[in-house]
Amino acid sequence: MASKTTQHRVRAARKGGTVGPGIAKTRAKTVAEAAPGATKPWTNAEVEEAFRRFAIANPNPRGELQYINPFTLLVAVVLSAQATDAGVNKATPALFKLADSPEKMVKLGEPRVRSLIKTIGLYRTKAKNVIALSRQLIARHDGKVPDNREALEALPGVGRKTANVVLNVAFGEPVIAVDTHIFRVGNRTGMAPGKAPLEVEEKLMQVVPGKYLRHAHHWLILHGRYVCLARRPLCETCIIADLCKWPGKTAFAAPAATYGSS
């Protein structure tokens, strides 16, 4: 049976209210204890069960960035750096209507691109990168988005995370792009703790069963974005709460009746 402290946490979380000083202090301590490597490792069976539930809950997960083709996907991901998908989606329809290929983007020109994406953070640098990567695609790849990481990362404004998103979404590669959300989920749950995104990525690639790798990227991002929130995770609605190793969680049982037994 759950302790009174645990019951208090769950009731407070469900009400969306605050907890008393004692509970707040305890929670702060448990948050600090959830540093990379501090939580108990997951077993292979637990990781398998977590992704089995994700697959049942959302069989065909999709990213939230809007795009038309691999090129517009690449541009959208570049624009999303240090910005929200929602913010990018407000700016890109007008941009992609005018330029859905590298050739059209170069013809549109940097000043025009800049004016179309000015609502997005760092828009001046991003406009410059979009034109530069478009030129490079034309010069080195016949105007096509390359399907390998090395070539993608050689493009202006494209890092490992962006390359992984394009490889996964546009080309179906079983890779995981570790953004802020996945980094948080990997560390907080203890599934793939690491001090840097690459470390979390490598651990996830090691522990996630192969049959789930194709969609693992989106399941983890969506879980971090809508459930395992940074400030107040919704442990009471989390479908992997019973598997999670975070000492600060506020719920300890998953809806087994919905997702079946392991």
C-alpha positions in Angstrom: 0.0 0.0 0.0 1.3 3.5 -0.9 2.6 5.6 1.9 0.7 8.7 3.1 3.5 10.8 1.5 3.0 9.1 -1.8 -0.8 9.4 -1.6 -0.4 13.1 -0.9 1.8 13.6 -4.0 -0.6 11.8 -6.2 -3.6 13.8 -4.9 -1.7 17.1 -5.3 -0.6 16.2 -8.8 -4.2 15.2 -9.9 -5.6 18.5 -8.6 -2.8 20.5 -10.2 -2.1 22.1 -6.9 0.9 22.6 -4.7 2.3 20.4 -2.0 3.3 21.3 1.5 6.9 22.4 2.4 7.8 18.9 3.5 6.7 17.2 0.4 8.2 19.9 -1.8 11.6 19.5 0.0 11.4 15.7 -0.5 10.6 16.1 -4.2 13.4 18.5 -4.7 15.8 16.0 -3.2 14.5 13.2 -5.4 14.8 15.4 -8.5 18.5 16.0 -7.6 19.0 12.3 -7.1 17.8 11.6 -10.6 21.1 12.7 -12.2 22.5 10.6 -15.1 23.5 7.2 -13.8 21.9 7.7 -10.4 18.8 5.6 -11.1 18.5 1.9 -11.3 19.1 0.5 -14.8 16.1 -0.9 -16.7 16.0 -4.5 -17.6 15.5 -5.6 -21.3 12.0 -6.8 -20.4 11.1 -3.4 -19.0 12.3 -1.5 -22.0 10.4 -4.0 -24.2 7.2 -3.5 -22.2 7.5 0.3 -22.3 7.7 0.4 -26.1 5.0 -2.3 -26.4 2.7 0.1 -24.6 3.8 3.1 -26.7 3.0 1.1 -29.8 -0.5 0.2 -28.6 -1.3 3.7 -27.5 0.0 5.3 -30.8 0.7 2.7 -33.5 1.7 5.2 -36.2 3.3 8.2 -34.5 4.0 11.3 -36.5 6.2 14.3 -36.0 4.5 17.7 -35.7 6.5 19.7 -38.2 4.7 20.3 -41.4 6.5 19.6 -44.7 5.9 18.6 -48.3 8.9 16.5 -49.3 12.4 15.7 -48.0 13.7 19.1 -48.8 11.0 21.0 -47.0 11.4 18.6 -44.1 15.1 19.4 -43.9 14.4 23.1 -44.0 11.6 22.8 -41.3 14.0 20.9 -39.0 16.7 23.5 -39.4 14.3 26.2 -38.6 13.0 24.4 -35.5 16.4 24.7 -33.7 15.7 26.6 -30.5 12.1 27.1 -31.6 8.8 25.3 -31.2 7.3 23.1 -33.9 4.1 25.2 -33.6 6.0 28.4 -34.2 7.8 26.9 -37.3 4.5 25.6 -38.7 3.0 29.1 -38.6 5.8 30.4 -40.9 6.6 27.6 -43.3 3.3 27.3 -45.3 3.9 30.6 -47.0 7.6 29.8 -47.5 7.0 26.3 -48.9 4.3 27.6 -51.2 6.9 29.7 -52.9 9.9 27.4 -52.5 9.6 23.7 -52.2 12.9 22.8 -53.8 16.5 24.0 -53.5 16.3 25.7 -56.8 13.2 27.7 -55.9 14.7 28.6 -52.5 17.9 30.0 -54.0 15.8 31.9 -56.5 13.6 33.3 -53.7 16.8 34.8 -52.1 17.9 35.3 -48.5 16.1 38.7 -47.9 12.8 37.2 -48.9 13.3 34.0 -46.9 14.3 36.2 -43.9 11.1 38.2 -44.2 9.0 35.0 -44.3 10.5 33.4 -41.2 11.1 36.5 -39.1 8.7 35.2 -36.4 11.1 32.3 -35.7 14.0 32.8 -33.3 17.4 33.3 -34.9 15.7 33.9 -38.2 18.6 35.8 -39.8 21.1 33.0 -39.3 18.6 30.4 -40.3 17.7 32.2 -43.5 21.4 32.4 -44.4 21.7 28.6 -43.7 18.6 27.7 -45.7 20.0 29.5 -48.8 23.5 28.1 -48.2 22.3 24.5 -47.8 20.1 24.9 -50.9 23.1 26.0 -52.9 25.1 23.0 -51.6 22.3 20.5 -52.4 22.3 21.8 -56.0 26.0 21.8 -56.4 26.8 18.5 -54.7 23.7 16.4 -54.7 21.8 17.4 -57.9 19.2 19.2 -55.8 18.3 16.1 -53.8 18.5 15.6 -50.1 21.1 13.0 -49.3 20.2 9.8 -47.4 23.3 9.5 -45.3 24.3 11.2 -42.1 27.8 12.3 -43.3 26.4 14.2 -46.3 23.6 15.7 -44.3 25.9 16.9 -41.5 28.1 18.6 -44.1 25.2 21.0 -45.0 25.1 24.4 -43.4 23.0 24.5 -40.2 22.6 20.8 -40.0 23.9 18.9 -37.0 23.5 15.3 -35.9 20.0 15.8 -34.4 18.7 17.4 -37.6 20.4 14.7 -39.8 18.8 11.9 -37.7 15.3 13.5 -38.0 15.6 13.6 -41.8 17.0 10.0 -41.9 14.2 8.7 -39.8 11.2 10.6 -41.2 12.2 11.0 -44.9 14.1 7.8 -45.4 12.7 5.4 -42.7 16.1 4.8 -41.0 15.9 3.3 -37.5 17.7 6.2 -35.8 16.9 8.4 -32.8 17.3 12.2 -32.8 17.9 13.3 -29.2 16.3 16.6 -28.6 15.5 18.3 -25.2 12.5 16.0 -24.6 14.2 12.7 -25.3 17.3 13.8 -23.3 15.0 14.5 -20.4 13.0 11.3 -20.7 16.1 9.2 -21.1 17.7 10.6 -18.0 14.6 11.1 -15.8 13.2 7.6 -16.3 16.6 6.0 -16.2 16.0 4.2 -19.5 19.1 5.8 -21.1 20.9 8.2 -18.8 23.7 10.3 -20.2 25.4 13.7 -19.7 25.3 14.6 -23.4 22.7 14.0 -26.2 25.1 11.6 -28.0 25.5 9.5 -25.0 21.7 9.2 -24.5 21.3 8.4 -28.2 23.9 5.6 -28.1 22.3 4.1 -25.0 18.8 4.2 -26.6 20.2 2.5 -29.7 21.5 -0.2 -27.5 18.5 -0.9 -25.4 15.5 -0.2 -27.6 14.3 -3.5 -29.3 14.9 -3.4 -33.1 11.3 -3.8 -34.0 10.5 -0.5 -32.2 13.5 1.6 -33.4 11.6 2.9 -36.5 9.1 4.9 -34.3 11.0 5.2 -31.0 12.1 8.7 -31.9 8.5 10.0 -32.1 7.2 8.0 -29.2 9.8 9.4 -26.9 9.5 13.0 -28.2 5.7 13.0 -27.8 6.0 11.4 -24.4 8.4 14.1 -23.3 6.4 16.9 -24.9 3.0 16.0 -23.5 3.5 13.7 -20.5 7.0 13.8 -19.0 7.0 17.5 -18.8 10.1 19.4 -17.6 8.5 21.3 -14.7 5.6 19.1 -13.6 5.6 15.7 -15.3 2.1 14.1 -15.5 3.0 10.9 -13.7 -0.6 10.2 -12.9 -1.4 9.8 -16.7 1.9 8.2 -17.7 1.5 4.7 -19.2 5.0 3.7 -18.1 4.9 5.1 -14.6 5.3 1.7 -13.0 8.4 1.1 -15.0 10.0 4.5 -14.5 12.9 4.6 -12.1 12.7 8.3 -11.3 12.5 8.7 -7.5 10.4 11.9 -7.8 7.5 10.4 -9.7 4.0 10.9 -8.3 2.4 7.7 -9.6 3.5 4.1 -9.4 1.0 2.0 -11.4 0.2 1.9 -15.1 -3.3 1.1 -16.4 -2.6 -2.6 -16.9 -6.2 -3.3 -17.9 -5.7 -1.1 -20.9 -2.3 -2.3 -22.0 -2.5 -5.9 -20.9 0.1 -7.9 -19.0 3.8 -8.0 -19.9 
